[in-house]
Amino acid sequence: MLLISAIRQNASEIIKRLAIRGIQAESTVNQIIQLDDELRSIKTEMEKVQFDSNQLATRVGQLMKEGKIAEGNEVKQQSTIFKEQIKEFSAQVESTEIKLKDLLVTLPNTPDLSVPTGRDANDNLEVGLYGEKKIFDFNTIPHWELASKYDIIDFELGVKITGAGFPVYKGKGAILQRALIQFFLNEAGKAGYTEIQPPLVVNAASGFGTGQLPDKEGQMYYIQEDELYLIPTAEVPITNIYRDVILNENALPIKNCGYTPCFRREAGSYGAHVRGLNRLHQFDKVEIVQIAHPDKSYGILEDMSNYVQSLLQKLGLHYRVLLLCGGDMGFASAKTYDMEVWSPAQEMWLECSSVSNFETFQTNRLKCRFKNTEGKTVLAHSLNGSALALPRIVAAILETYQTPEGIVVPEVLQPYTGFNLIN
């Protein structure tokens, strides 16, 4: 959530940056400032009445002490007028605060000025490319056919048990999944991330804290009886560890990672691009999260992007890096890099990671702060990234490493799988 102080002090800059997303925010920004002015005015009037009420209470006390009981009771009756006025002002404050918050939560994060202006994925910029498209001397087949051929992923069984988008991993397919998870966690540990095993369900406060609510409410699975949500990513519970926490500046950056299943309704997702592992309702992912000093968060964003790319390089996958335009970024992000792996059989790029800096957008909602060297309480910056999401990585591995004899397991995974070929 944007800081009201930032909106008041830099309204034109906020409007300019939101225009990078294709959002005309002048009217909303002006309404927010107007409501904040009204709120300040009401609070000022209420404070005046509160002061007069306190003065009157002091006067009553003095009269009672002097034994002027009748006069004291007469003055005391006058205080009921002040109490009613304070009650009315309190109701106005509450009502105005709700209106102000309802407007604030409609505004997405302001993009960093390095983010390109654009409306959708067509306006993203390719800023990195690793490796080359692999050339095959035989006809390649897509990963869903390979999964069926070697009986390692059963999509139809998943439909029987649950529904579309919930595949069943079997035999060497299940072992490959486990190997990737362990590999990603071990690599994160080497990079200084502390592993967290968080809950898979969160409350509404946690969803609001990281920006999933109310923006993505329709994309999350909701447990109505308990008013809990299945997590769409480990980002939500891990980042919420620091909700309502004041950190020590010397502890920054805080680096956490976590493996979880992730659950997304993906409402409205249809077509060829969702075949096989391309888009699922349940999938496994290792997430990296950092809580950082504002002065260092953009350097950390580059470090996190390079770290994710190192995983793709160790897996020997052809990938590219995109700097997302304003219109294609997530609601809470100030700057995002996407990593996409090449799918040889489908001849298309598959997004496998997003790495984002949220600046203070999440930490303002979370009230995640630290005390600087001057003793001032300051909002931290939050960042996260997929490191990595498994479905499209598995798809890319199956298609990239297919041979007439079977699917070769990438060398870095063989110590975890215990075999080097899926056949």
N, C-alpha and C positions, 0 to 999 in steps of 0.2 A: 504494500500500500504506500502511495506517495505521501511524503511528509507535508503536512499543511503549512509548515514554516517555509519549506522549499517552494510551494505553490505561491505563497504570498510574496516571497522575496524575488522569485524568478518566473513569474507567470508567463512572460513572453518566451522565455527559454523552454519552459515545459511545453507550451503550445507548439513551438518549433520542433522539438524532439518527437512529440507524439505524431506530428505530420510525417515523420519518417515511416511510421506504421500505416500511413494513409488515413489517420484519424484527425478529423477537424474538431479540436477540443476546446476552442475558445469559449463557446457558450457554457460548457460544463465547468471549466475553470472559473469563469466569472460567477457562476452560481455558487461554487464552493467558497469563493472569497466573500461573496455577499452573505452567505449563511454563517461563515466564520465571524464576520463583522457583527451580525445580529447576535450570535452567541456571546461574543465579547461584551456587547452592550448590555445584554440581559444580566450577565455575571457581574458587571460593574454596578448596575442598579441593585442587584441582590446583595452585594457586599455593602453598599451604603445602608440599606435597610437593616442588614445584619449588625452593622456598627451601631446604628441608632438603637436597635433592640438590646444590644449588649450594654450600651450606656444607660438605657432605661432600667435594665436588671441591676446594674450597679447602684442606681439611684434608689431602687426599691430596697436593696440591702442596707443602704445607709439609713433610710427612714425607719426600717424595722429595728436597726441597732439603736437608734435614738429614741425608740419607744413610740414613734408616731405611726401606730398600727393602722389607723383608719386612712391616713394619707397614703401610707404605703400600699394598702390594698386598692385604693383608688388609682394610683399610678400603675399598679400591677395589671389592672384591667385593661389599661391602654396597650399593654404589650401584646394582647391577643390580636390586635390589628396588625402589628408587625409580623406576628407568627403566620397569619393568613397570607400576608403579602409574600413572605419568604416561601411559603408552600406553593403559591402560584408561580413565583419565579423559578422554583425548583422543577416544577412540571414543564415550564417553558424551556429550561435548559435541557432537560431530558429529551423532549420532543425535537429540539433543534439539533442536538448531538446525533440523534438517530438519523435525521434527514441528511446531515453532513456526512456521516459515515456511509450511508446508502449511496451517496454520490461519489465519495472517494473510492469505494470498492469497484465502481464501474470503470475507473481509469486503469489501463495496464501500465506497466513500468515504462519509463522513458528510455528509449534506446541511446546507447553511447553514440557520440558523433561519428565514430568510425564505421557504424552500421550503415549499409547502403539503403537508400530509399527504395521501396518496392512494395508490391501488393501480394505476391505469392511466390511459390518455389521457382518460377521462371526468372525471377529477378535476383536469385541468390548468386553469389560470386564464388567461383572455384579458386581457392587460394593454395591448394596443394594437391599433388598427385604422386603416388608411390607405385612403382612397378609398372608392368605392362600386361595387357590382356594375354592370357595364355592361349597358345595355338595348339589345337588338338588334331591328330591325324585319324580321328574316327568321329562318328556322330555322337555328340554329347546329349545326355537326357537330363531333364530338370530334377531337382532334389526330391520332389514327391514321388517320382517314378523310381529313383534310386532307393528311397526309403522303403518302397513296396518290394522292390526287387530283392533287397538284402534283409527284409523283414526287421527293420530297426525302428521305424516309426509307423504307427497305425492310426491314420486319421479317421477311418470309419469306426473303429472301436471307440475312439473318443466321442464320436457323435452318439453312439449307442449308450455310452455311460453317462454323458453329460449333454453334449451338443457340439455344433460346429465351433472350431477354434480352441478345442481342448484335446490335443493329440496325446496318444499314449506312446511313450518311448520304451523300447524293448531291447533286451540283450545288449549288443554292442552299441546300440543307439543310446540306451540309458547310461552305459558306462562312458560314452563320449561326452554326454551332458555333464556327468559328475566330474570328469577329467577337466573339462573347460572351467567349471566352477572353482575347482581346487587350484588350477593354474592361475586364474585371475586373482583369487584371494592371496595366493602365495606371492604373486608379483606385487600386489598392492602392499602387502606387508613389507617387502623389500624396499618399497618406495616410501615407507614411513607412515603408512596408514594403519590406524588401530581398528581391528575388526570388531564390529557390533552385530549382535544377533537380535534384531528388534521384533516387536509384535507385528503380526500381519494384518491387524485391524487397528483403526485409529478413531478417535472421537472427532466431532465437528471442529473443535478448537484447533486440533492438529491440522485438519484439512484446510482451515482458514489460514493458519500460520504460514503455510508454504504456498498458498495461492491456488490450491485446487478448488477450494470453495470460496465464493459461489460460482467461480468461472467454469469449472469442469464437473459440476455436480451430476449431470446426465451421463458422464462417462465412467462414473464410479459405481461399483456394486454396493448397495446399501442394505444393512441388516436392520430392518425397521423396529423390531421388538427391542433391540438393545441400543438403537440410535448410533450404530457404528458403521464404518466404511472399510471395505477391503482395500488394502493399499494399492495404488497404481504403480508405485515405485518405492524403494527403500529410502529415497530422499525424504519422504514425508515423516516417518517415525524418527529417523536419525537426526534430521535437522531440528525436530521438535524437542530433542534432548535439551536444547539450549533455549527453549522458551522460558521467558521470565527469569533469565539468569544474567548476572553481571560478572563478566570474566575479568581475569587479570591480563593486562596488555602483554605481559611477558609470555603468556600461554599461547598467544597467536603465532602462526596459524594453527588451528586445531584440525587434524586430518583423520577422518573416519572412513571406513568402508564397510559394506555389508552385502551379504547374499540373501536374497529373498525371492520367492515366487511373486509375480506381479499380476494384478487383475485389472483388466480394462474392458468395459462393455463395447467400446469401439462402435457405438451406434451409427448407423448409416454407412458402414464400410462394406462395399460390395464390389464385384468385378474381378477381372483376371489378376489384378495386383494383390489380391488377398489369398491366392491359392497357396496350398501347402503351409510353409512356415512364414510366409511373407507377413501375415498379420494374424495374431492370436488373441484370445480373451484371457488366457493364462500362459505366462512364460517366465523363465528364470533370468535373473539379471544380477550382476555385481555392480554396486553403485559406489562412487567415491564422492565424499562431501567434505568441504572445507569451510571453516569459519575464519575470516581473515581480517587483517587491518585494512581499512579503506585505502590507504596509500599504496598497498601492495597487491590488491586483488586482481588487477589486470595483468600483472606479471605472473601471478599464480594461475590465471586463466590460460595463459600461453603454456605454462608448465603442465597443466592438466591435459591440454590438447596434445602436447608432445608425448605425454605418458600413454594416453589412449592409443596414439599412433604406434608407439613402440610395441604394444600388444599385437596389433594387426601385422606389424612387420615380422614379429617373432613367429606368427602363424603363417607367414608367407602369402598373405592375401593382397591382391591388387585393390587399392582403395583411393579415394579422393577426399579432400577436405573442402567443405563449403562454409563461407561466412554468410549466415542467413540475413536476408533483407528484413527491414522492419515489419513488413506485413506477414512474414512467415515465422516470426519468432513466437515463442510461448508468451502467455499473458504476463508472467512475472519476470521475464528475462530482460536484461539490459544489453547483452551481447551473447551470441550463441555460435559455436562451431558445430557443424554436423560432420560425422565421418560416415562415408558410404562405401560398402564393399561391392565389388563387381561380381555379378552372377553370370557365369559364362553361358549356361544353357538357356537362361531366360533373356540374356543380352540386355541387362538393365542394372542400374545401381540400386542397392538396398541400404537404407539407413540403418546403422547399427549402434550409433552413439550420438548423443548431444551433450556438449559441454558448455555450461552457461555460467555467467556472472549475473547475480541478481542485485548486486549493490545492496542498498538498504531496504529494498522492496519487501523481502521476506522478514528481515530482522526488525523492521518497524512493526509488522504485525505480531512477530514473536516477542518483541521487547527484549531482544538479545543484544546486550551492550557490554562495553568494557570501560574501565577507568584508565584514562591516558596518564602520561607522566605529570600533567598539570592537575590531576585529580578530577578532571571533568568526565562525566559519563557520556559516552559516545556510542552510536549504533555501529555494530560490526557489519562487514559484508559477508554474504553467503554465496557459495558456488557449489555446483555439483556436476557430475558427468556419469554416463554409462560406461562401465569398464569391465565387462561389456554386456550388452543384451545378447542372449544366446541364440534365439531362433534364426535370425538372418546370418549370424556367424556360422551356425551349423549348416544352413543352406549353402553358403558360399564355400565352406570346406568340402561338403559332399560333391558339389559341382566342379570345383577347382581341382580337387585331388582324385577325381574319378579316372579309372583306367579300365581296359577290357577285363582285367583280372579282379577288379574290386576297387575299393576306395582306400587310398593310402592315408594313414593317420599322420598329421604334421609331426615333425620330429620332436618338437617341444612338448607334445602331449603324450608321446609314447611311454615315458616313465609313469604317467598317471593311468593310462589305459591298460598297460601290460600287453598290448598287441600293436602291430604296425599296419594291419590291413583289415578292412571290413569286407568280407566276402561271403 
